[in-house]
Amino acid sequence: MEDTIGKSESPFDKQTFRITFKSKDYQVVLLKTDLKKNQTEISVLLDGVVQKMVKKDKKWFFEHGKDEDLANDIWRAISLRYRIFT
């Protein structure tokens, strides 16, 4: 019997990032598979909760209005990893 676990996953699936923000560690899982420089929305799993991040006026925000600086730090980590500079 062949082992099929992980064969259908793309390289971006379950890409995990660790962010330290205001002396607190966060685990962020990238849920979006097609990243582009002009991206305006992205979904991430932030400490077990799915969050939608939205770009407005060159700044990133959580859709529900959580900490703007945390959203920008998350995008910075993602953009540095995949060389998507904005």
CNS distance restraints for C-alpha pairs under 8 A (distance, minus, plus):
assign (resid   9 and name CA) (resid  13 and name CA) 5.94 0.50 0.50
assign (resid  10 and name CA) (resid  33 and name CA) 7.76 0.50 0.50
assign (resid  11 and name CA) (resid  15 and name CA) 7.70 0.50 0.50
assign (resid  12 and name CA) (resid  30 and name CA) 7.17 0.50 0.50
assign (resid  12 and name CA) (resid  31 and name CA) 7.66 0.50 0.50
assign (resid  12 and name CA) (resid  32 and name CA) 7.42 0.50 0.50
assign (resid  12 and name CA) (resid  33 and name CA) 5.54 0.50 0.50
assign (resid  13 and name CA) (resid  30 and name CA) 7.04 0.50 0.50
assign (resid  13 and name CA) (resid  31 and name CA) 6.45 0.50 0.50
assign (resid  13 and name CA) (resid  32 and name CA) 7.75 0.50 0.50
assign (resid  13 and name CA) (resid  33 and name CA) 6.77 0.50 0.50
assign (resid  14 and name CA) (resid  29 and name CA) 5.68 0.50 0.50
assign (resid  14 and name CA) (resid  30 and name CA) 5.95 0.50 0.50
assign (resid  14 and name CA) (resid  31 and name CA) 6.54 0.50 0.50
assign (resid  15 and name CA) (resid  29 and name CA) 5.51 0.50 0.50
assign (resid  15 and name CA) (resid  30 and name CA) 5.25 0.50 0.50
assign (resid  15 and name CA) (resid  31 and name CA) 7.70 0.50 0.50
assign (resid  16 and name CA) (resid  27 and name CA) 6.91 0.50 0.50
assign (resid  16 and name CA) (resid  28 and name CA) 5.65 0.50 0.50
assign (resid  16 and name CA) (resid  29 and name CA) 4.40 0.50 0.50
assign (resid  16 and name CA) (resid  30 and name CA) 6.34 0.50 0.50
assign (resid  17 and name CA) (resid  27 and name CA) 5.92 0.50 0.50
assign (resid  17 and name CA) (resid  28 and name CA) 5.03 0.50 0.50
assign (resid  17 and name CA) (resid  29 and name CA) 6.21 0.50 0.50
assign (resid  17 and name CA) (resid  30 and name CA) 7.78 0.50 0.50
assign (resid  17 and name CA) (resid  77 and name CA) 7.47 0.50 0.50
assign (resid  17 and name CA) (resid  78 and name CA) 7.85 0.50 0.50
assign (resid  18 and name CA) (resid  25 and name CA) 6.93 0.50 0.50
assign (resid  18 and name CA) (resid  26 and name CA) 5.76 0.50 0.50
assign (resid  18 and name CA) (resid  27 and name CA) 4.81 0.50 0.50
assign (resid  18 and name CA) (resid  28 and name CA) 6.16 0.50 0.50
assign (resid  19 and name CA) (resid  25 and name CA) 5.74 0.50 0.50
assign (resid  19 and name CA) (resid  26 and name CA) 5.09 0.50 0.50
assign (resid  19 and name CA) (resid  27 and name CA) 6.42 0.50 0.50
assign (resid  19 and name CA) (resid  28 and name CA) 7.34 0.50 0.50
assign (resid  19 and name CA) (resid  73 and name CA) 7.58 0.50 0.50
assign (resid  19 and name CA) (resid  74 and name CA) 6.94 0.50 0.50
assign (resid  19 and name CA) (resid  77 and name CA) 7.83 0.50 0.50
assign (resid  20 and name CA) (resid  24 and name CA) 5.44 0.50 0.50
assign (resid  20 and name CA) (resid  25 and name CA) 4.42 0.50 0.50
assign (resid  20 and name CA) (resid  26 and name CA) 6.15 0.50 0.50
assign (resid  21 and name CA) (resid  25 and name CA) 6.42 0.50 0.50
assign (resid  21 and name CA) (resid  26 and name CA) 7.52 0.50 0.50
assign (resid  21 and name CA) (resid  70 and name CA) 6.67 0.50 0.50
assign (resid  21 and name CA) (resid  73 and name CA) 7.90 0.50 0.50
assign (resid  26 and name CA) (resid  46 and name CA) 7.05 0.50 0.50
assign (resid  26 and name CA) (resid  47 and name CA) 6.25 0.50 0.50
assign (resid  27 and name CA) (resid  46 and name CA) 6.06 0.50 0.50
assign (resid  27 and name CA) (resid  47 and name CA) 5.43 0.50 0.50
assign (resid  28 and name CA) (resid  44 and name CA) 6.42 0.50 0.50
assign (resid  28 and name CA) (resid  45 and name CA) 5.52 0.50 0.50
assign (resid  28 and name CA) (resid  46 and name CA) 4.71 0.50 0.50
assign (resid  28 and name CA) (resid  47 and name CA) 6.45 0.50 0.50
assign (resid  28 and name CA) (resid  74 and name CA) 7.73 0.50 0.50
assign (resid  29 and name CA) (resid  44 and name CA) 5.53 0.50 0.50
assign (resid  29 and name CA) (resid  45 and name CA) 4.86 0.50 0.50
assign (resid  29 and name CA) (resid  46 and name CA) 6.62 0.50 0.50
assign (resid  30 and name CA) (resid  43 and name CA) 6.87 0.50 0.50
assign (resid  30 and name CA) (resid  44 and name CA) 4.85 0.50 0.50
assign (resid  30 and name CA) (resid  45 and name CA) 6.58 0.50 0.50
assign (resid  31 and name CA) (resid  42 and name CA) 7.74 0.50 0.50
assign (resid  31 and name CA) (resid  43 and name CA) 5.52 0.50 0.50
assign (resid  31 and name CA) (resid  44 and name CA) 5.18 0.50 0.50
assign (resid  31 and name CA) (resid  45 and name CA) 6.90 0.50 0.50
assign (resid  32 and name CA) (resid  42 and name CA) 6.13 0.50 0.50
assign (resid  32 and name CA) (resid  43 and name CA) 5.89 0.50 0.50
assign (resid  32 and name CA) (resid  44 and name CA) 7.32 0.50 0.50
assign (resid  35 and name CA) (resid  39 and name CA) 6.69 0.50 0.50
assign (resid  36 and name CA) (resid  84 and name CA) 6.82 0.50 0.50
assign (resid  37 and name CA) (resid  84 and name CA) 5.27 0.50 0.50
assign (resid  37 and name CA) (resid  85 and name CA) 6.55 0.50 0.50
assign (resid  37 and name CA) (resid  86 and name CA) 6.27 0.50 0.50
assign (resid  38 and name CA) (resid  86 and name CA) 7.71 0.50 0.50
assign (resid  39 and name CA) (resid  55 and name CA) 7.75 0.50 0.50
assign (resid  40 and name CA) (resid  54 and name CA) 5.64 0.50 0.50
assign (resid  40 and name CA) (resid  55 and name CA) 4.78 0.50 0.50
assign (resid  40 and name CA) (resid  56 and name CA) 7.59 0.50 0.50
assign (resid  41 and name CA) (resid  52 and name CA) 6.97 0.50 0.50
assign (resid  41 and name CA) (resid  53 and name CA) 5.61 0.50 0.50
assign (resid  41 and name CA) (resid  54 and name CA) 4.58 0.50 0.50
assign (resid  41 and name CA) (resid  55 and name CA) 6.32 0.50 0.50
assign (resid  42 and name CA) (resid  52 and name CA) 5.82 0.50 0.50
assign (resid  42 and name CA) (resid  53 and name CA) 5.26 0.50 0.50
assign (resid  42 and name CA) (resid  54 and name CA) 6.70 0.50 0.50
assign (resid  43 and name CA) (resid  50 and name CA) 6.87 0.50 0.50
assign (resid  43 and name CA) (resid  51 and name CA) 5.74 0.50 0.50
assign (resid  43 and name CA) (resid  52 and name CA) 4.50 0.50 0.50
assign (resid  43 and name CA) (resid  53 and name CA) 6.15 0.50 0.50
assign (resid  44 and name CA) (resid  50 and name CA) 5.73 0.50 0.50
assign (resid  44 and name CA) (resid  51 and name CA) 5.37 0.50 0.50
assign (resid  44 and name CA) (resid  52 and name CA) 6.42 0.50 0.50
assign (resid  44 and name CA) (resid  53 and name CA) 7.63 0.50 0.50
assign (resid  45 and name CA) (resid  49 and name CA) 5.31 0.50 0.50
assign (resid  45 and name CA) (resid  50 and name CA) 4.34 0.50 0.50
assign (resid  45 and name CA) (resid  51 and name CA) 5.97 0.50 0.50
assign (resid  46 and name CA) (resid  50 and name CA) 6.17 0.50 0.50
assign (resid  46 and name CA) (resid  51 and name CA) 6.47 0.50 0.50
assign (resid  51 and name CA) (resid  62 and name CA) 6.88 0.50 0.50
assign (resid  51 and name CA) (resid  63 and name CA) 7.47 0.50 0.50
assign (resid  52 and name CA) (resid  62 and name CA) 5.92 0.50 0.50
assign (resid  52 and name CA) (resid  63 and name CA) 5.60 0.50 0.50
assign (resid  53 and name CA) (resid  60 and name CA) 6.46 0.50 0.50
assign (resid  53 and name CA) (resid  61 and name CA) 5.52 0.50 0.50
assign (resid  53 and name CA) (resid  62 and name CA) 4.46 0.50 0.50
assign (resid  53 and name CA) (resid  63 and name CA) 5.69 0.50 0.50
assign (resid  53 and name CA) (resid  71 and name CA) 6.89 0.50 0.50
assign (resid  54 and name CA) (resid  60 and name CA) 5.61 0.50 0.50
assign (resid  54 and name CA) (resid  61 and name CA) 5.33 0.50 0.50
assign (resid  54 and name CA) (resid  62 and name CA) 6.13 0.50 0.50
assign (resid  54 and name CA) (resid  63 and name CA) 6.12 0.50 0.50
assign (resid  55 and name CA) (resid  59 and name CA) 5.49 0.50 0.50
assign (resid  55 and name CA) (resid  60 and name CA) 4.38 0.50 0.50
assign (resid  55 and name CA) (resid  61 and name CA) 6.25 0.50 0.50
assign (resid  56 and name CA) (resid  60 and name CA) 6.32 0.50 0.50
assign (resid  56 and name CA) (resid  61 and name CA) 7.43 0.50 0.50
assign (resid  59 and name CA) (resid  68 and name CA) 7.88 0.50 0.50
assign (resid  59 and name CA) (resid  72 and name CA) 6.72 0.50 0.50
assign (resid  60 and name CA) (resid  68 and name CA) 6.41 0.50 0.50
assign (resid  60 and name CA) (resid  71 and name CA) 5.56 0.50 0.50
assign (resid  60 and name CA) (resid  72 and name CA) 5.20 0.50 0.50
assign (resid  60 and name CA) (resid  75 and name CA) 7.38 0.50 0.50
assign (resid  61 and name CA) (resid  65 and name CA) 6.55 0.50 0.50
assign (resid  61 and name CA) (resid  66 and name CA) 7.23 0.50 0.50
assign (resid  61 and name CA) (resid  67 and name CA) 7.29 0.50 0.50
assign (resid  61 and name CA) (resid  68 and name CA) 4.94 0.50 0.50
assign (resid  61 and name CA) (resid  71 and name CA) 5.55 0.50 0.50
assign (resid  61 and name CA) (resid  72 and name CA) 7.27 0.50 0.50
assign (resid  62 and name CA) (resid  66 and name CA) 5.51 0.50 0.50
assign (resid  62 and name CA) (resid  67 and name CA) 7.20 0.50 0.50
assign (resid  62 and name CA) (resid  68 and name CA) 6.81 0.50 0.50
assign (resid  62 and name CA) (resid  71 and name CA) 6.30 0.50 0.50
assign (resid  67 and name CA) (resid  71 and name CA) 6.63 0.50 0.50
assign (resid  68 and name CA) (resid  72 and name CA) 6.33 0.50 0.50
assign (resid  69 and name CA) (resid  73 and name CA) 6.21 0.50 0.50
assign (resid  70 and name CA) (resid  74 and name CA) 6.20 0.50 0.50
assign (resid  71 and name CA) (resid  75 and name CA) 6.30 0.50 0.50
assign (resid  72 and name CA) (resid  76 and name CA) 6.06 0.50 0.50
assign (resid  73 and name CA) (resid  77 and name CA) 6.29 0.50 0.50
assign (resid  74 and name CA) (resid  78 and name CA) 6.37 0.50 0.50
assign (resid  75 and name CA) (resid  79 and name CA) 5.93 0.50 0.50
assign (resid  76 and name CA) (resid  80 and name CA) 6.03 0.50 0.50
assign (resid  77 and name CA) (resid  81 and name CA) 6.22 0.50 0.50
assign (resid  78 and name CA) (resid  82 and name CA) 6.32 0.50 0.50
assign (resid  78 and name CA) (resid  84 and name CA) 7.94 0.50 0.50
assign (resid  79 and name CA) (resid  83 and name CA) 5.39 0.50 0.50
assign (resid  79 and name CA) (resid  84 and name CA) 4.53 0.50 0.50
assign (resid  79 and name CA) (resid  85 and name CA) 5.92 0.50 0.50
assign (resid  80 and name CA) (resid  84 and name CA) 6.51 0.50 0.50
assign (resid  80 and name CA) (resid  85 and name CA) 7.13 0.50 0.50
